[in-house]
Each structure stands twice: as C-alpha cells, then as structure tokens.
Amino acid sequence: MSGVRTRSIAAKLLRWYDAGHRNLPWRESRDPYCIWVSEIMLQQTRAEAVIPYYARFLQRFPNAAALARASEQSVLACWSGLGYYSRARNLHRAAKLVVDGFPSDYECIRALPGVGDYTAAAIASIAFDLPYAVLDGNVMRVIARLTNDAADIGAAVTRTRFREVAQQRLDGRRPGAFNQALMELGATVCLPRAPRCATCPLAAVCEAHQHGTTAAVPVKLRKMAPVKIAAQVVVVPRRGSVLLWQRPADARRLAGFWELPSAEQVPGLQEQRTAGTFRHTITCHHYEVTVLIGRVARAVKPLAWVPIARLESLPLSTTARKALRLAGIEA
C-alpha cells in the first residue's frame, strides 16, 4: 500500500474519531497508571462491563503506591466479579515495581507482569505517544476487511501479518489517538455481525465492502460447543453471619477466594428450602446453579462463620455473590 493511501486512511479515521466517540472514563486521563489499570481490565472484557469496576478501583487505589501497599485480599475483593483474577494479581505484583515511577519505554512496560504486546502498545502509545500499533480482536477485524483477507485470524501467522499491517498504517504523529480510533471503529461500526458500512469512514477504501465479502471476513476458528452443568450451593445464615469456605492459596482457580458450600460440604444441614436458580457462564461452561437455604448447629472446618458486614471487603466468587443476592443477602 502506498504511503499516500496510508496517510489518507489515517486522516479519515482520525477525523471520524475526533468528531465523536464513546465517552469512556479512561480516555479522560493521560496518567499512565490510570491507562494501565484500564487496559488490564479491558483484557477479554467489554468496556461497558469495565466502567463501574474502573471507577471503584481507582477510588480505592488512586495510584501505584496505594495499590502496592494493599493486601492481595483487598485487591481481589475490589476486583471481585470482573473475572480473570490473574489480572488483578499481576496488577498488584507490578504495582510494587512501579511505585517510583511508571516506565516510559515500550520494552520496560512490556516486561511488567500481566502485560503482553497489545497492552504494552496501548499504554506506550496512549500515555507516551510512542509509535506502537495495537492489535486486538477489533483491530484484526478492521484490517481483515480493509484488506479483504480471509485468513484465519486465530492463526499465529495471521496475527503476525496483521500486526505488521497495523504498524505500517499507524499515524506516527498521533499514535495513541490512531490506536483508539481503530479500536473504536471495530467496537462500534465494523461489528462482527451486521457491520455498519453505511456510516463507516473507511467504506470507500475497504476492499471487503467493495467486493461484498464483509459477512465472510474475518474467518475465525469455530468455538467449542457449550457444556451445560447443574450445580448447587447452600446459604446458611446465623446471627448476622453466613457459612463460607476459602479456596487454598495454591488452588488452580480462584485461589484465596471465599465460596458458599454445597449441601454435601455441610454436615448436619437441616431445613433446606430452595431460594431459586441462576445461570453463570465461564468460557464454554454454562452453569445452572440452584441456591438452597438451610441451617446447621455448628460449623466444621474448612467452613467458617463470616460476618455479613465483612463480605464487602472479602474476595467472593461471582457465583457466591449471585447466590447470596438471590437469598436476600447483599455482599
């Protein structure tokens, strides 16, 4: 692609972005700490879901020093419900490395725990105007359609090629704005299904649009078939407390998180009644969880009575929060 056409695409995209885009809170700051927190949260999570967590997290941990001083349990509690908890643990670990100043070069940013190529490029370009192109799912979809490339975007060789294309088209004068514009286009216009080509600023130069192949591009690997699983938890309240157990620190999933027990985990469980059911999805696993309410005379380890007033400060699993809410207990 010629340099003239590349500059033309960049100019059109930036004009469109400058004319109006989503008002996302992390776009209001050039503070690398705030941008870093937002980019970690946005890994595998929609912007709409991140917004309330982002505001709450920054209120609780306004800078790297505050985050570094905090306990892991308090960090996980603030993150609870957002999922992919290794992100929170890596953020906490990395905060201890940047308390004296956030790194301002790509390689040092890339070396932080939990930071990959995409996140490093996003932080470097948005916070420091460094010329590194981002490549996420939205950007790959835009590039695939602009070039009418029907290669499987799940393949490493395709991602490498698309990263090179994104880097070639990056506007070096405004790399942060260009990256955000490209991601915004993929998130709001160049949608996976029913792309809004009529309002796209790049429709005239989009090869997939010109060839009528937008519905077929990009090509993705087929998703795994969903697995349906029936599960059950029991809520046992007593005098302002509720019965919980904590996952061990070396657990493969949700290490250190507090959970509600199953009926089998509560010896002597009495007077069970059903509070209701809810659905919960983790990747391709679709859970239908039945919530029971019962009582028991005493707790047997590893179960423990936890004051309901303390629940807000504990890392509770999402299923535990949903179940407690269904039982009329706010955590």
C-alpha positions in Angstrom: 0.0 0.0 0.0 1.3 3.4 -0.9 2.3 6.0 1.7 -0.2 8.4 0.3 -3.1 6.0 0.7 -1.9 5.0 4.2 -1.9 8.7 5.2 -5.3 9.2 3.7 -6.8 6.3 5.7 -5.2 7.7 8.9 -6.6 11.2 8.2 -10.1 9.9 7.6 -10.0 7.7 10.6 -8.8 10.4 12.9 -11.3 13.0 11.6 -14.1 10.5 12.3 -12.7 9.8 15.8 -12.2 13.5 16.6 -15.8 14.3 15.5 -17.2 12.0 18.2 -16.6 8.7 20.1 -17.7 6.9 23.2 -17.1 8.9 26.4 -15.1 6.2 28.3 -13.6 7.4 31.6 -10.1 6.2 30.9 -10.0 8.4 27.9 -10.1 11.4 30.2 -6.6 10.8 31.5 -3.1 10.7 30.3 -1.9 9.3 33.6 0.0 6.1 32.7 -1.3 4.4 36.0 -4.9 5.0 35.0 -4.4 3.9 31.5 -2.5 0.8 32.7 -5.4 -0.1 35.1 -8.0 0.3 32.3 -6.0 -1.7 29.8 -5.5 -4.6 32.2 -9.3 -4.5 33.0 -10.2 -4.4 29.3 -8.3 -7.6 28.6 -11.1 -10.1 27.5 -13.8 -7.8 29.0 -16.2 -5.4 27.3 -15.8 -1.7 28.0 -19.4 -1.4 29.4 -18.6 -4.1 32.0 -15.3 -2.4 33.0 -16.6 1.1 33.7 -18.0 0.6 37.2 -15.0 -1.5 38.3 -12.6 1.0 36.9 -14.1 3.9 38.9 -14.3 1.8 42.1 -10.7 0.5 41.7 -9.3 4.0 41.2 -11.2 5.3 44.2 -9.8 2.5 46.4 -6.3 2.5 44.8 -5.7 6.0 43.3 -2.0 5.4 42.4 0.6 2.7 42.2 1.8 3.3 45.8 -1.7 2.8 47.2 -2.0 -0.4 45.2 1.4 -1.7 46.2 0.6 -1.2 49.9 -2.7 -3.0 49.7 -3.1 -6.7 50.6 -3.9 -9.2 47.9 -7.2 -10.0 49.5 -8.3 -6.3 49.4 -7.3 -6.1 45.7 -9.1 -9.2 44.8 -12.2 -8.0 46.8 -12.2 -4.8 44.7 -11.9 -6.8 41.5 -14.4 -9.5 42.5 -17.0 -10.0 39.8 -14.8 -8.8 36.9 -13.3 -12.3 36.4 -9.9 -13.5 35.1 -8.4 -12.8 38.6 -4.8 -13.4 37.5 -5.1 -9.9 36.0 -5.6 -8.4 39.5 -2.8 -10.4 41.0 -0.4 -9.3 38.2 -1.5 -5.7 38.6 -0.8 -5.9 42.3 2.7 -7.5 41.7 3.5 -4.9 39.0 2.5 -2.0 41.2 5.3 -2.9 43.6 7.7 -2.4 40.6 6.5 1.0 39.5 6.0 2.9 42.8 8.9 5.1 42.0 7.6 5.9 38.5 5.8 4.2 35.7 8.2 3.1 32.9 8.0 5.3 29.8 9.5 3.0 27.2 7.9 0.0 25.4 10.3 -2.7 26.5 10.0 -1.9 30.2 6.3 -1.6 30.0 6.1 -5.0 28.2 8.2 -6.6 30.9 5.6 -5.8 33.7 3.7 -8.8 35.0 0.4 -9.3 33.0 1.4 -7.1 30.1 1.6 -8.5 26.6 2.2 -7.0 23.2 -1.2 -5.4 22.9 -1.3 -3.9 26.4 2.2 -2.6 26.1 1.5 -0.9 22.8 -1.8 0.6 24.1 -0.1 2.1 27.2 3.0 3.2 25.3 1.0 5.0 22.5 -1.8 6.5 24.6 0.3 7.6 27.7 3.6 8.4 26.0 2.8 8.9 22.2 5.2 6.1 21.3 4.7 4.7 17.8 3.4 1.2 18.6 0.3 -0.2 16.9 -2.2 -2.2 18.9 -3.7 -5.5 17.7 -6.8 -6.8 19.4 -9.9 -8.6 18.1 -11.5 -5.4 16.9 -8.4 -4.2 15.1 -7.9 -7.6 13.4 -11.4 -7.5 12.1 -11.0 -4.0 10.7 -7.7 -5.0 9.0 -9.1 -8.2 7.6 -12.0 -6.3 6.0 -9.9 -3.4 4.8 -7.6 -5.8 3.0 -10.2 -8.4 2.3 -8.0 -11.0 3.9 -9.9 -14.3 4.5 -7.1 -15.9 6.5 -7.9 -17.5 9.9 -7.3 -14.8 12.5 -6.9 -17.5 15.1 -3.6 -18.5 13.5 -0.3 -17.0 14.8 1.0 -16.3 11.3 -2.1 -14.3 10.5 -1.8 -12.2 13.7 1.9 -11.6 12.9 1.0 -10.4 9.4 -1.9 -8.2 10.7 0.4 -6.7 13.3 2.8 -5.6 10.6 -0.1 -4.1 8.6 -1.3 -2.2 11.7 2.2 -0.9 12.3 2.6 0.3 8.7 -0.7 2.2 8.9 -0.1 3.8 12.3 -0.1 7.6 12.4 3.2 8.4 14.0 2.1 11.9 14.8 -0.9 10.8 17.0 -0.3 7.1 17.7 -2.5 7.0 20.8 -5.4 8.6 19.1 -5.0 6.4 16.0 -5.0 3.2 18.0 -8.0 4.2 20.0 -9.8 5.3 16.7 -9.1 1.9 15.1 -10.4 0.1 18.2 -13.4 2.3 18.4 -14.2 1.6 14.7 -14.1 -2.1 15.4 -16.2 -1.8 18.5 -18.9 0.5 17.2 -19.1 0.3 13.4 -17.1 -2.6 11.9 -19.1 -5.1 14.0 -18.7 -8.9 13.8 -22.2 -9.3 12.5 -24.2 -6.6 10.6 -21.3 -4.1 10.2 -22.5 -0.5 9.8 -20.8 0.1 6.5 -23.1 3.0 5.6 -21.6 5.0 8.4 -18.0 3.8 8.2 -15.4 6.5 7.4 -13.3 3.9 5.6 -16.0 2.3 3.5 -14.7 3.8 0.2 -11.3 2.2 0.8 -12.5 -1.1 2.3 -11.8 -4.0 0.0 -14.3 -6.3 1.7 -17.0 -3.7 1.3 -16.2 -3.2 -2.3 -16.2 -7.0 -3.0 -19.3 -7.7 -0.9 -17.5 -10.0 1.4 -17.8 -8.3 4.8 -20.0 -11.1 6.1 -17.4 -13.7 5.3 -14.4 -11.8 6.7 -12.6 -12.3 9.0 -12.5 -16.1 9.3 -12.5 -17.4 12.9 -11.9 -20.8 14.4 -15.1 -22.5 15.4 -16.0 -22.1 19.1 -16.2 -25.1 21.4 -19.7 -26.4 21.9 -21.2 -25.2 25.2 -21.2 -27.6 28.1 -24.2 -27.5 30.4 -23.6 -28.2 34.1 -26.0 -28.4 37.0 -24.6 -27.1 40.3 -25.8 -26.3 43.8 -24.8 -24.1 46.7 -26.3 -23.6 50.1 -26.7 -20.4 52.1 -26.6 -21.0 55.9 -27.1 -17.7 57.8 -26.8 -17.4 61.6 -26.9 -14.3 63.8 -25.5 -11.9 61.2 -23.0 -14.3 59.7 -23.0 -16.8 56.9 -21.2 -20.1 56.4 -18.3 -19.9 53.8 -15.1 -21.7 53.0 -11.9 -20.3 51.4 -10.1 -21.8 48.5 -6.5 -22.6 49.3 -3.7 -20.3 48.1 -2.4 -22.9 45.7 -5.8 -23.6 44.1 -5.8 -23.7 40.3 -8.8 -21.5 40.1 -9.8 -18.5 42.3 -7.0 -19.1 44.8 -7.9 -17.3 48.1 -11.5 -16.6 47.2 -14.4 -17.3 49.5 -17.2 -19.6 48.4 -20.5 -20.9 49.5 -20.5 -24.6 50.3 -22.5 -27.3 48.6 -25.0 -29.3 50.7 -22.5 -32.2 50.8 -20.0 -29.9 52.4 -22.2 -29.1 55.4 -22.6 -32.0 57.9 -25.9 -31.9 59.7 -27.6 -29.5 57.3 -31.3 -29.0 58.3 -34.5 -27.5 56.9 -33.4 -27.0 53.4 -35.5 -24.9 51.0 -34.9 -23.6 47.5 -34.3 -19.8 47.1 -34.2 -20.1 43.3 -31.7 -20.7 40.5 -29.5 -18.6 38.3 -27.2 -19.1 35.3 -23.5 -18.4 35.2 -21.1 -18.8 32.3 -17.4 -19.4 32.3 -16.0 -19.7 28.7 -17.9 -22.6 27.2 -19.3 -23.9 30.5 -22.9 -22.9 31.2 -23.8 -23.5 34.8 -27.4 -23.6 36.2 -26.9 -23.1 39.9 -29.6 -24.0 42.5 -29.5 -22.0 45.7 -30.6 -23.7 48.9 -31.1 -22.1 52.3 -30.7 -24.1 55.4 -29.4 -24.1 59.0 -26.8 -26.0 60.9 -25.9 -26.2 64.6 -22.2 -25.7 64.2 -19.5 -25.1 61.5 -17.0 -27.9 60.7 -13.6 -26.9 59.2 -12.9 -25.7 56.5 -16.3 -24.0 56.9 -16.3 -20.8 58.9 -18.9 -18.3 60.1 -18.1 -15.0 58.3 -19.9 -11.8 59.4 -22.2 -10.5 56.6 -20.8 -7.0 57.3 -17.4 -8.2 56.3 -18.5 -9.7 52.9 -17.9 -6.5 51.0 -14.2 -6.5 51.9 -13.6 -10.1 51.0 -12.9 -11.6 47.6 -16.1 -13.5 47.0 -16.6 -15.6 43.8 -19.2 -14.3 41.4 -21.4 -17.4 41.9 -21.3 -16.8 45.7 -22.3 -13.1 45.2 -25.2 -14.1 42.9 -26.4 -16.8 45.3 -26.3 -14.6 48.3 -28.2 -11.9 46.5 -30.8 -14.4 45.5 -31.1 -15.4 49.2 -31.6 -11.7 50.1 -28.0 -11.1 51.4 -26.1 -8.2 49.8 -22.3 -8.8 49.7 
